[in-house]
């Protein structure tokens, strides 16, 4: 193939280049669509896709024809689709595929007797009807989770439409509104997870650090300088033209009438044998040279990578009403925070003995379905904290969860067994575990105080229950139990002063304590 032929093929194929850049799902529509000619259609669909990803329309893209292109742009703007498609390539592709499908039916409507204007209007009305419900779904998902992630894929629309009509989803929406009135709840959840430094700089955090700074400074340099005729140590014999240092054998040539000419020739050629002296001496000079010195400078800190979260939520009967609503809001905020910060989150919903439900909180279709199922449940049953705590401690043994923190949301009406409380203390000492508590009740309890590092008391929890009056919280402080019932806590001092049951029986019976 000649160069001219190759250039001809390239020129002929250049208009079809958008086919290589378009996603696979748009290539077939670009080739077989009934609206417009092939080359303008390829370039137009590519420009529409780029514009939607940028959050705008492209009425001047050259496809579809100008009268219809403006109507398409107005329909997309009325639905709010450019905003939804911004930075969402998969959604932009789905919108364009749907648009191509409806616009391709214009020819069929015209064959059935409609005018071109009526057929185009019908196609756009059908497109708007198809996407009005989807846009409402996306608005609702974004209002609850802040984004849609991959929840808006075309294959999952039916599932999401049914999910958003469930009673569990209504509880999710209610919990989202509740979070807006509890900003301290969001702050507590965001602090969970032990931070780990990464190699990435954090532009938002700077501190003074000692750094080495390069500068020019005078330094002393010792060098050797050659000094002619400088007296020094004799090192050997070498050829030179120095008469004063020539060997006696060379001087003998001057006494011979003929060999004196040889001597003059050697002198001229500087090949006389002579003594080699050390004619160098050290010299100290000062010169500018690069050097390093410490300097204080504001430098960005290393970015922190937050660890995963383990969330234990009390679903016992005592949590019904406002406490139940707050607990569900804790679960939703944990899921939102975990997704926004790319962290793992695991939920333990517990009530009575052996009644623990575990589930991962991920922002995908399955995760949203599990969340809605949890939100739709009514809390009932007893309270057993030991089961979920043992499972959470077992989770910390896995590599993925080693930097996790534990959050417990409860009314505090529970008590861990001494063995579980001891395991919690060991995990804090050996693994750095932090246990945060959200108290949704009237007062702190012994069980809550001995396992939680910090307890965040939501005093006005009653007003969040449906149909419940707002009641003032008790006049107690957070340290009420610790102040008036300090002996009830499992502190090291209390454990040292506590005797066994057998020892107590001996003392009551009049015996003497064993040594």
Backbone torsions as a table, in degrees:
resi	resn	phi	psi	omega
1	UNK	NA	128.0	-179.6
2	UNK	-76.4	166.2	179.3
3	UNK	-63.9	-39.2	-179.6
4	UNK	-63.0	-40.8	178.8
5	UNK	-65.6	-40.6	179.4
6	UNK	-62.7	-43.1	178.5
7	UNK	-64.8	-34.6	178.6
8	UNK	-65.1	-43.5	178.1
9	UNK	-62.9	-41.6	179.4
10	UNK	-62.5	-39.5	179.6
11	UNK	-67.9	-35.2	179.1
12	UNK	-73.6	-31.6	-178.0
13	UNK	-86.7	-15.2	-176.3
14	UNK	-56.6	-41.9	179.4
15	UNK	-64.0	-20.2	-179.7
16	UNK	-92.1	5.2	-178.1
17	UNK	-59.5	-33.1	179.0
18	UNK	-57.1	-23.8	178.7
19	UNK	-59.5	-36.2	179.8
20	UNK	-71.1	-25.7	-176.0
21	UNK	-94.5	-18.2	-179.6
22	UNK	-78.1	148.6	174.5
23	UNK	-63.5	158.3	-177.1
24	UNK	-58.7	-36.0	-177.2
25	UNK	-67.3	-18.1	-179.9
26	UNK	-101.5	-9.5	-175.0
27	UNK	-67.3	-45.0	-177.8
28	UNK	-64.7	-44.1	177.7
29	UNK	-60.9	-36.6	-179.4
30	UNK	-66.1	-30.2	-175.7
31	UNK	-86.0	-36.8	-169.2
32	UNK	-111.8	6.4	-176.1
33	UNK	-68.0	149.9	-175.2
34	UNK	-86.6	-12.8	-176.9
35	UNK	-94.6	121.8	174.4
36	UNK	80.8	173.2	177.9
37	UNK	-88.3	163.8	-169.6
38	UNK	-61.9	-53.9	-172.9
39	UNK	-64.4	-48.7	176.7
40	UNK	-62.8	-31.8	-179.3
41	UNK	-67.8	-41.9	178.5
42	UNK	-60.7	-48.4	-179.8
43	UNK	-66.1	-37.0	-178.6
44	UNK	-67.7	-43.7	179.3
45	UNK	-64.7	-37.2	177.4
46	UNK	-64.2	-41.1	180.0
47	UNK	-69.0	-37.0	176.1
48	UNK	-62.2	-42.6	-179.8
49	UNK	-63.2	-46.2	179.0
50	UNK	-62.1	-39.2	-178.7
51	UNK	-67.5	-42.7	-179.7
52	UNK	-64.3	-39.0	178.5
53	UNK	-64.8	-29.3	176.6
54	UNK	-84.5	-3.3	177.5
55	UNK	85.6	29.1	-179.6
56	UNK	-143.4	176.9	177.5
57	UNK	-103.5	172.5	-179.1
58	UNK	-139.1	66.4	-178.7
59	UNK	-65.8	-20.5	-179.5
60	UNK	-99.0	23.1	-176.1
61	UNK	-74.7	-13.2	-179.0
62	UNK	92.8	-5.5	175.4
63	UNK	-151.8	137.6	-8.2
64	UNK	-66.8	-178.6	-177.7
65	UNK	-53.8	151.8	-170.7
66	UNK	-48.8	-45.8	-178.7
67	UNK	-62.7	-37.8	-178.6
68	UNK	-77.6	-32.8	-177.6
69	UNK	-61.7	-40.4	179.3
70	UNK	-65.8	-39.6	177.8
71	UNK	-65.2	-37.5	177.8
72	UNK	-63.4	-44.9	180.0
73	UNK	-62.4	-41.8	179.7
74	UNK	-64.7	-38.1	179.1
75	UNK	-66.1	-43.1	179.3
76	UNK	-63.6	-41.1	179.9
77	UNK	-66.6	-40.4	179.6
78	UNK	-62.4	-34.5	178.7
79	UNK	-81.4	-15.0	-176.7
80	UNK	77.4	19.6	-176.4
81	UNK	-69.3	-35.0	177.3
82	UNK	-57.7	-39.8	177.8
83	UNK	-66.6	-37.8	179.1
84	UNK	-68.3	-34.5	-175.5
85	UNK	-82.7	-9.3	-178.7
86	UNK	-58.8	124.4	-179.8
87	UNK	59.8	25.9	178.0
88	UNK	-128.0	80.0	-176.6
89	UNK	-59.7	-38.5	-178.7
90	UNK	-64.5	-42.0	179.2
91	UNK	-68.2	-38.5	177.4
92	UNK	-61.3	-39.9	177.2
93	UNK	-64.2	-42.5	179.4
94	UNK	-62.6	-41.4	179.1
95	UNK	-63.3	-44.7	-178.7
96	UNK	-67.0	-37.3	177.4
97	UNK	-64.5	-40.9	177.0
98	UNK	-66.0	-40.8	178.6
99	UNK	-62.5	-43.8	178.1
100	UNK	-61.8	-38.7	179.9
101	UNK	-61.7	-47.9	-177.3
102	UNK	-70.3	-38.7	179.4
103	UNK	-69.0	-26.4	179.4
104	UNK	-70.6	-17.1	179.7
105	UNK	-84.8	-3.1	179.9
106	UNK	-63.4	-40.4	-179.8
107	UNK	-63.0	-41.0	179.3
108	UNK	-63.7	-39.8	179.2
109	UNK	-66.8	-36.4	177.8
110	UNK	-68.4	-36.3	176.2
111	UNK	-65.1	-26.7	179.1
112	UNK	-82.6	-2.1	174.9
113	UNK	115.6	-4.0	178.8
114	UNK	-76.4	153.0	172.8
115	UNK	-75.3	166.5	-178.7
116	UNK	-62.6	-39.5	-179.6
117	UNK	-67.5	-42.7	-179.6
118	UNK	-67.2	-38.8	179.5
119	UNK	-65.7	-41.1	178.9
120	UNK	-65.7	-41.7	179.2
121	UNK	-63.2	-40.2	179.0
122	UNK	-64.8	-40.5	-180.0
123	UNK	-63.3	-42.2	179.8
124	UNK	-70.6	-34.2	176.6
125	UNK	-64.6	-41.4	178.4
126	UNK	-65.6	-38.7	177.3
127	UNK	-63.5	-43.4	-179.8
128	UNK	-65.5	-39.7	178.4
129	UNK	-65.1	-36.2	179.8
130	UNK	-67.7	-35.2	-172.8
131	UNK	-101.2	-9.3	179.8
132	UNK	-64.7	-43.3	178.3
133	UNK	-67.9	-38.9	179.3
134	UNK	-64.5	-39.6	178.7
135	UNK	-65.4	-37.7	175.3
136	UNK	-62.8	-39.4	176.8
137	UNK	-62.2	-45.0	179.9
138	UNK	-65.2	-38.4	177.3
139	UNK	-61.7	-40.3	-178.8
140	UNK	-69.3	-40.8	178.7
141	UNK	-64.7	-40.6	-179.3
142	UNK	-69.0	-34.8	178.7
143	UNK	-66.1	-32.6	-177.3
144	UNK	-86.0	-47.3	-172.6
145	UNK	-104.4	-10.0	-178.4
146	UNK	88.8	-18.2	177.1
147	UNK	-163.4	174.5	-178.9
148	UNK	-106.2	-13.1	-175.8
149	UNK	52.2	-128.9	179.4
150	UNK	-102.7	23.0	-178.9
151	UNK	-74.0	-14.0	-174.4
152	UNK	-105.7	20.5	175.6
153	UNK	-64.8	148.8	-173.3
154	UNK	-59.8	-32.2	-176.8
155	UNK	-77.1	-6.0	-175.3
156	UNK	-116.8	10.2	-177.2
157	UNK	-64.9	-45.0	-176.9
158	UNK	-62.7	-41.1	179.7
159	UNK	-63.8	-44.8	-178.8
160	UNK	-67.9	-35.1	179.5
161	UNK	-64.7	-42.6	177.3
162	UNK	-67.8	-36.2	-178.9
163	UNK	-66.2	-39.9	-177.0
164	UNK	-74.3	-8.7	175.6
165	UNK	-96.5	-2.1	-176.4
166	UNK	-81.0	160.4	178.1
167	UNK	-68.7	-30.3	177.1
168	UNK	-62.3	-37.9	179.3
169	UNK	-66.9	-34.2	176.5
170	UNK	-62.3	-33.8	174.7
171	UNK	-68.6	-34.3	176.4
172	UNK	-63.1	-45.2	179.4
173	UNK	-63.6	-39.9	178.4
174	UNK	-64.4	-40.8	178.2
175	UNK	-64.2	-36.2	178.6
176	UNK	-64.8	-40.0	177.3
177	UNK	-66.9	-34.1	179.3
178	UNK	-66.8	-36.4	179.6
179	UNK	-60.9	-35.5	-179.6
180	UNK	-63.5	-27.7	179.0
181	UNK	-93.5	0.6	178.9
182	UNK	-127.2	69.7	-178.7
183	UNK	-63.9	-28.5	179.0
184	UNK	-67.4	-26.6	177.6
185	UNK	-65.7	-43.2	178.3
186	UNK	-64.5	-37.5	179.5
187	UNK	-65.6	-38.5	179.4
188	UNK	-63.3	-45.2	-177.5
189	UNK	-65.9	-38.4	-177.3
190	UNK	-69.6	-22.0	179.5
191	UNK	-81.5	-6.6	-177.8
192	UNK	-71.8	155.8	178.4
193	UNK	91.3	122.4	-180.0
194	UNK	-73.0	128.5	-175.0
195	UNK	-74.6	141.9	176.8
196	UNK	-127.0	129.7	-177.5
197	UNK	-71.2	138.4	176.2
198	UNK	-113.1	-178.7	179.4
199	UNK	-85.2	-7.1	-177.8
200	UNK	-82.5	135.5	177.2
201	UNK	-73.4	147.4	178.3
202	UNK	-106.9	106.1	-175.7
203	UNK	-67.3	-21.9	-177.2
204	UNK	-84.4	-8.1	-177.6
205	UNK	-131.7	123.1	-179.5
206	UNK	-132.5	151.9	178.2
207	UNK	-149.5	162.3	178.6
208	UNK	-77.6	125.2	178.2
209	UNK	-131.3	152.2	177.2
210	UNK	-86.4	117.3	179.8
211	UNK	-119.8	156.6	177.2
212	UNK	-89.8	128.1	-175.4
213	UNK	-116.0	134.3	-179.4
214	UNK	-86.6	137.0	177.3
215	UNK	-152.3	171.5	178.9
216	UNK	-97.2	131.6	-179.4
217	UNK	-140.8	151.4	176.4
218	UNK	-75.2	135.4	176.8
219	UNK	-137.4	150.8	179.4
220	UNK	-85.3	130.7	-180.0
221	UNK	-123.4	128.0	178.1
222	UNK	-97.7	125.0	178.3
223	UNK	-135.3	159.6	179.0
224	UNK	-97.5	134.6	-178.9
225	UNK	-117.9	132.2	177.7
226	UNK	-81.7	127.2	-179.4
227	UNK	-118.0	110.5	-179.3
228	UNK	-59.1	140.0	178.0
229	UNK	61.5	20.7	177.4
230	UNK	-78.4	123.6	-178.3
231	UNK	-69.5	135.1	-179.9
232	UNK	-161.2	-166.9	-177.4
233	UNK	-71.3	140.0	177.0
234	UNK	-80.5	126.8	-176.1
235	UNK	-102.4	-27.7	-177.6
236	UNK	168.9	-155.3	-178.1
237	UNK	-120.3	138.1	177.4
238	UNK	-150.4	165.7	178.9
239	UNK	-88.5	133.9	-179.7
240	UNK	-159.4	-178.7	177.6
241	UNK	-108.9	16.5	-177.4
242	UNK	-85.0	114.6	-178.0
243	UNK	-71.4	-34.8	-176.0
244	UNK	-66.3	-24.8	-175.3
245	UNK	-112.4	16.0	-179.3
246	UNK	-77.7	157.1	-178.5
247	UNK	-71.9	156.1	176.5
248	UNK	-58.2	-31.1	179.4
249	UNK	-62.6	-33.7	177.4
250	UNK	-72.2	-37.4	-180.0
251	UNK	-65.8	-28.2	179.3
252	UNK	-63.9	-26.8	-179.2
253	UNK	-65.0	-27.7	-178.7
254	UNK	-68.4	-19.9	-178.3
255	UNK	-85.0	-12.4	-179.1
256	UNK	-92.6	137.4	-176.5
257	UNK	-65.8	-31.2	-179.7
258	UNK	-97.6	-38.4	-176.0
259	UNK	-72.0	-12.9	177.7
260	UNK	-65.3	-26.5	175.9
261	UNK	-68.2	-33.8	176.4
262	UNK	-65.1	-40.5	179.9
263	UNK	-61.0	-43.8	-179.9
264	UNK	-63.7	-36.4	178.6
265	UNK	-66.0	-43.0	178.3
266	UNK	-65.2	-37.0	179.4
267	UNK	-64.6	-40.4	179.2
268	UNK	-65.9	-36.8	-179.4
269	UNK	-86.4	-0.7	-179.6
270	UNK	56.5	46.3	178.3
271	UNK	-119.9	20.5	176.5
272	UNK	-71.1	139.0	174.9
273	UNK	-74.3	126.3	-179.4
274	UNK	-145.7	170.2	179.1
275	UNK	-76.8	138.4	176.6
276	UNK	-96.6	120.0	-178.6
277	UNK	-105.8	156.1	173.7
278	UNK	-82.6	89.5	-175.0
279	UNK	-99.0	36.9	178.8
280	UNK	-119.5	147.7	179.1
281	UNK	-137.5	146.7	179.6
282	UNK	-72.6	146.5	178.6
283	UNK	-136.7	132.9	179.2
284	UNK	-102.7	123.4	178.6
285	UNK	-126.4	160.8	176.3
286	UNK	-115.9	132.5	-178.6
287	UNK	-142.6	156.8	177.5
288	UNK	-78.2	134.1	-179.1
289	UNK	-147.2	149.8	177.7
290	UNK	-65.0	140.0	179.4
291	UNK	-144.1	167.1	-178.9
292	UNK	-118.0	141.6	176.9
293	UNK	-143.5	148.6	179.6
294	UNK	-71.7	145.0	-179.2
295	UNK	-149.0	140.3	177.4
296	UNK	-84.3	131.5	-175.9
297	UNK	-147.5	146.4	174.8
298	UNK	-77.9	115.5	-177.2
299	UNK	-126.0	146.7	178.9
300	UNK	-66.6	140.6	175.3
301	UNK	-74.3	165.7	175.4
302	UNK	-76.1	138.7	-178.9
303	UNK	-66.6	139.5	-178.3
304	UNK	-96.5	135.9	176.4
305	UNK	-103.4	115.4	-175.6
306	UNK	-76.3	143.2	-178.4
307	UNK	-81.0	178.6	-178.9
308	UNK	-74.0	174.8	-176.5
309	UNK	-127.7	137.4	171.9
310	UNK	-114.9	124.4	-174.2
311	UNK	-120.2	121.8	175.0
312	UNK	-108.0	121.2	-177.3
313	UNK	-119.1	127.9	179.0
314	UNK	-77.3	120.8	179.1
315	UNK	-116.9	30.6	-179.8
316	UNK	-76.7	171.6	-177.9
317	UNK	-64.5	-27.4	-179.9
318	UNK	-70.8	-8.7	-179.0
319	UNK	-94.0	3.6	-177.9
320	UNK	-65.9	152.0	179.2
321	UNK	92.9	-136.0	-177.3
322	UNK	-63.5	-36.9	178.9
323	UNK	-63.2	-37.9	177.9
324	UNK	-63.6	-42.1	179.1
325	UNK	-63.3	-41.6	179.4
326	UNK	-67.5	-40.7	178.9
327	UNK	-61.4	-41.6	177.7
328	UNK	-65.5	-36.1	176.8
329	UNK	-64.9	-35.9	176.7
330	UNK	-61.0	-44.1	-179.5
331	UNK	-63.0	-45.2	-179.6
332	UNK	-63.8	-43.2	-179.6
333	UNK	-66.0	-36.5	176.1
334	UNK	-62.7	-40.7	178.9
335	UNK	-66.7	-44.1	179.2
336	UNK	-62.3	-46.2	-178.5
337	UNK	-65.4	-42.3	-179.3
338	UNK	-61.7	-41.1	179.9
339	UNK	-71.5	-41.5	-177.9
340	UNK	-64.1	-33.3	-177.2
341	UNK	-103.9	12.8	177.2
342	UNK	55.0	51.5	-179.7
343	UNK	-122.4	158.3	177.4
344	UNK	-88.1	146.4	-179.1
345	UNK	-143.0	134.9	-178.0
346	UNK	-132.4	136.1	-174.9
347	UNK	-109.3	135.7	170.1
348	UNK	-119.0	108.8	175.5
349	UNK	-98.3	119.8	-172.6
350	UNK	-128.1	152.2	171.7
351	UNK	-140.1	-105.3	-177.7
352	UNK	-80.0	-177.6	179.2
353	UNK	-57.5	135.6	179.8
354	UNK	62.2	16.9	178.4
355	UNK	-113.1	73.9	180.0
356	UNK	-124.7	126.3	178.3
357	UNK	-112.1	120.8	178.1
358	UNK	-103.1	142.6	175.2
359	UNK	-160.4	146.6	174.8
360	UNK	-84.5	141.4	-179.5
361	UNK	-104.2	88.9	178.7
362	UNK	-119.4	145.9	-178.1
363	UNK	-85.8	73.5	170.9
364	UNK	-136.4	178.9	-175.4
365	UNK	-60.7	-43.9	179.3
366	UNK	-65.6	-41.5	179.6
367	UNK	-64.0	-41.1	178.3
368	UNK	-66.6	-37.3	177.3
369	UNK	-63.9	-41.8	177.9
370	UNK	-65.7	-38.2	178.4
371	UNK	-63.5	-45.6	-179.9
372	UNK	-63.8	-37.3	177.7
373	UNK	-64.2	-40.4	178.0
374	UNK	-66.1	-43.3	-178.0
375	UNK	-65.6	-29.2	-178.1
376	UNK	-79.5	-7.1	-178.3
377	UNK	-81.7	152.1	173.1
378	UNK	-100.4	132.8	-176.6
379	UNK	-74.9	133.2	176.3
380	UNK	-159.8	168.2	178.2
381	UNK	105.5	-177.2	179.6
382	UNK	-85.7	-162.2	-178.5
383	UNK	-135.8	120.2	175.3
384	UNK	-135.4	104.3	-177.0
385	UNK	-81.9	-21.7	-173.8
386	UNK	-65.2	-39.8	-179.1
387	UNK	-59.4	-55.4	179.4
388	UNK	-63.8	-33.5	178.8
389	UNK	-65.9	-40.5	177.8
390	UNK	-63.7	-40.4	177.9
391	UNK	-67.3	-38.6	178.5
392	UNK	-66.0	-39.9	177.5
393	UNK	-65.5	-37.2	175.9
394	UNK	-65.0	-33.7	178.1
395	UNK	-65.6	-35.0	179.8
396	UNK	-64.2	-21.9	178.0
397	UNK	-73.0	-15.2	177.4
398	UNK	-81.3	145.2	-174.8
399	UNK	-59.7	-37.3	-175.7
400	UNK	-67.9	-26.3	-172.3
401	UNK	-109.9	14.4	-174.8
402	UNK	-66.6	-27.2	-179.2
403	UNK	-100.2	18.5	-176.8
404	UNK	-78.5	152.0	169.0
405	UNK	-108.7	159.4	-177.3
406	UNK	-112.7	129.5	176.8
407	UNK	-117.4	129.2	179.4
408	UNK	-119.1	120.8	176.2
409	UNK	-110.8	115.8	-174.6
410	UNK	-162.0	167.2	173.2
411	UNK	-85.6	0.7	174.5
412	UNK	83.0	3.9	-177.9
413	UNK	-86.8	69.0	178.1
414	UNK	-156.0	172.5	176.0
415	UNK	-153.5	126.6	179.3
416	UNK	-80.6	149.9	177.0
417	UNK	-68.4	156.6	179.0
418	UNK	-56.9	-35.3	-179.4
419	UNK	-66.6	-42.4	179.3
420	UNK	-69.0	-39.7	177.7
421	UNK	-61.6	-37.5	177.6
422	UNK	-66.8	-38.2	177.2
423	UNK	-63.8	-38.7	177.7
424	UNK	-62.8	-43.2	179.5
425	UNK	-63.3	-41.6	178.8
426	UNK	-64.6	-39.5	178.6
427	UNK	-64.0	-35.7	177.7
428	UNK	-67.5	-40.4	-177.4
429	UNK	-74.9	-41.7	-172.6
430	UNK	-91.8	-32.7	-174.0
431	UNK	-113.5	-4.8	-179.8
432	UNK	74.8	22.0	-179.0
433	UNK	-62.0	138.4	172.7
434	UNK	-116.8	133.2	-179.3
435	UNK	-114.7	115.7	178.3
436	UNK	-105.8	137.9	-179.9
437	UNK	-118.5	140.9	172.3
438	UNK	-114.5	109.0	-176.7
439	UNK	-88.8	115.8	178.8
440	UNK	-112.9	68.7	-175.6
441	UNK	-163.9	-171.7	-174.3
442	UNK	-84.3	-28.1	-176.3
443	UNK	-156.9	157.7	174.9
444	UNK	-75.6	154.8	-178.3
445	UNK	-122.0	166.5	179.2
446	UNK	-60.8	-42.6	-178.0
447	UNK	-60.9	-38.3	-179.4
448	UNK	-74.1	-41.4	-175.6
449	UNK	-64.5	-34.5	-173.5
450	UNK	-82.9	-10.1	178.9
451	UNK	-113.9	-21.2	-175.8
452	UNK	-96.2	137.1	174.0
453	UNK	-73.6	-41.7	177.9
454	UNK	-136.0	141.8	176.7
455	UNK	-120.7	121.7	179.4
456	UNK	-101.0	114.3	-171.2
457	UNK	-93.9	118.5	172.8
458	UNK	-95.8	96.1	-170.5
459	UNK	-74.1	-32.4	-174.2
460	UNK	-98.1	38.9	-176.5
461	UNK	-65.7	-24.6	-175.4
462	UNK	-64.6	-31.7	-174.1
463	UNK	-73.1	-8.3	178.7
464	UNK	-91.3	-3.4	177.0
465	UNK	-84.5	144.8	-178.9
466	UNK	-68.8	123.6	174.8
467	UNK	77.9	11.6	-179.4
468	UNK	-105.5	142.2	179.5
469	UNK	-78.6	154.7	177.7
470	UNK	-79.7	119.4	-179.3
471	UNK	-111.3	142.6	178.3
472	UNK	-70.0	146.3	177.0
473	UNK	-72.1	163.8	179.9
474	UNK	-66.0	160.1	-178.4
475	UNK	-82.7	28.9	-178.6
476	UNK	-94.4	160.2	174.5
477	UNK	-104.1	173.5	-177.5
478	UNK	-65.2	-26.1	-176.8
479	UNK	-99.6	24.0	-176.3
480	UNK	-58.8	-51.5	-177.8
481	UNK	-65.5	-43.4	-178.7
482	UNK	-63.9	-28.6	-177.1
483	UNK	-82.5	-43.5	-173.2
484	UNK	-102.5	-18.8	-179.6
485	UNK	-131.5	51.0	-175.3
486	UNK	-63.0	-29.3	-179.3
487	UNK	-69.5	-12.7	-178.9
488	UNK	-81.5	-14.8	-177.5
489	UNK	-84.5	147.6	178.5
490	UNK	-86.2	66.6	175.8
491	UNK	-88.1	160.8	178.1
492	UNK	-56.9	-37.7	179.7
493	UNK	-65.3	-42.3	179.8
494	UNK	-65.9	-39.2	-179.3
495	UNK	-66.1	-35.3	179.5
496	UNK	-68.5	-30.6	-178.3
497	UNK	-89.8	-3.7	-176.8
498	UNK	-88.0	133.8	177.3
499	UNK	-102.2	160.2	179.4
500	UNK	-73.1	168.9	179.2
501	UNK	-63.6	-40.0	179.2
502	UNK	-64.2	-38.5	179.6
503	UNK	-67.7	-37.8	177.7
504	UNK	-65.3	-39.1	178.5
505	UNK	-64.6	-38.1	179.7
506	UNK	-63.7	-41.5	-179.0
507	UNK	-68.0	-40.6	179.5
508	UNK	-65.3	-35.5	-179.7
509	UNK	-77.6	3.6	177.8
510	UNK	93.8	3.3	178.8
511	UNK	-77.8	177.0	177.8
512	UNK	-107.8	145.8	-179.5
513	UNK	-65.3	141.9	178.5
514	UNK	-70.2	150.7	-178.3
515	UNK	-68.4	NA	NA
